[in-house]
């Protein structure tokens, strides 16, 4: 069976502001590298949470690859710490399985966007929704280009 490689995240570039996203301690800011473009910032004064729930159907024989870019906005003494979590949910939104990644961009990543990705195992057959959550524990970041794509395992 083929995997579509189709992005299922809505508004992952934040071109429509925070539309389709929920969270706290989020703000739209000027993009650090492009004029007249807005980006989404988590932090800086308090931890931030960004989430989106995606409805199925899903490609059950395919892994899902979560891609995103982070801009480290912190002074040298502060290293941001972010959790990226993907949860497969059943029809009552109970968690079936969860995949979590801890991201701690070092200061060599300062002053530019850096790409990250998380490989998520294929969803169980009873999956009806996917919960995508970014939780900023420390620091301040700009996040963009959030995509979740079904791909063949190992591709």
N, C-alpha and C positions, 0 to 999 in steps of 0.2 A: 504494500500500500504506500502511495506517495504522500508526502507531507506538503502542505500548501506554502509554507514560509510566509504566510499572510500575517501582518501585524494586527493584533486584536485589541490593543490599548487605544482608547479614545483620547484625542488631544494630548498625545505624548510629547509634543513640541511646545505645548502651552501657548499656541498662537491665539487661542480663544480664552486666554486668562486661565482661571481655575475651573472652567467648565468641565464637568464629568469627574472632578476630583473633590475629595473631602480632606479635612485635616485641621490642624491647629498650628499657630505660629508660622504661617505661610504669608509671603507677600510677593507681589509682582514688582520686579526691579528692572532697571535698564540692563540689557545684556552687556557683559564686560568687554566684549570684543566687536560688537556690531551696533552701529547706530540705528535708531528707530526700531529696535527689536526688544521685546520684553521677555524676561526670564522669570523662573520661579525660585525664590530663596526660602530655605528652611533655616530657622534660627533668626538672629544671632543671640538674642537675650535669653531665650528659653529653648529647651528641646522642642523639636517640631515633628509632626506626623503628617504624612501624605498618603492617601489611599484611594483605590478605585476598585469597585466590584464589577467584574466582567461576566456577562451571561453567556451560556453555551448556545449552540452545541460546540463541542471540542473534538479535536482529532485524537482519539484514544490510543492509537498505535504510535504516536509521535511524542518525542520529548518537547518541552517548551523552553525556549531560550529567552531569558530576560536580558535585554541590553539597556544601558543607560550611560549618561555622561555626567560627571561631577566637576564642578569648579570649586577649588579650595580657596575660601576667602579669609582664612584665619591668619592672625599674626604667628610668628615662628613658635611662640610658646604654647600654642593651642593646636592640637591635632584633632580634626573632626573624627567622630565615630558614628557610623550609620549601620543600621540593620536593614537588609532588604529581605522581605518575606513574601512567599507565594503560598497560598493555602488553597487546596481543592476542597470545595464545599458540595454537600448533597442538596436535595430539593428543599430541606428545612434549614439550610445554611449552617449545618453542623460540619465541623472540620473532618475531612477524610484523611488527608495527609498534608504535611507542611514541609517546605524547604526554606531554609534561612541561610543568609550569608552575612558575615560581618565585614564591613569595609572600613578601613582606617587609612585614608589617603595620606601618605607621608608628605613632608614639605618639598620634596623634589617635584611633587605634582602641583606646586603653587603656580598661580598666575596663568593657568591654562586649563582647558577641559581635558579630562582623561576618561577613557572608555573603560567600562566594567561590564561583565556579563556573569550570569548565573544559569547553570543548566539544571532544569527541573525535570524529574522523571515523568514519564507519560501519566496522564490522569487516569484514575480508576473509572470504570464504565459508568458508575453512578454519579459522576461529577456533573453538576448543573451550573455552578458558578466558580469563578476564581477570584480570590481576594488578593490584591497586590498592595503591599504596605512598605513604605520607607519610614523608618523611625530614626530621627537624628537625636543621638544621646548627648553629644558634645560638639561644640563649635558651630560653624555656619557654612552652608554650602549653597551653590546654585545647582539645580538638577535640570537636565534637559534630555531630549531625544530618548524618551522611555518607550521601549518596544517589547512586545512579548509575541514570539513567533513559534509556530509548530514546525519542527525540523526533524529529519531522520536522525536517530541517535548516532552520534559520532560524526555528524556532517559539519 
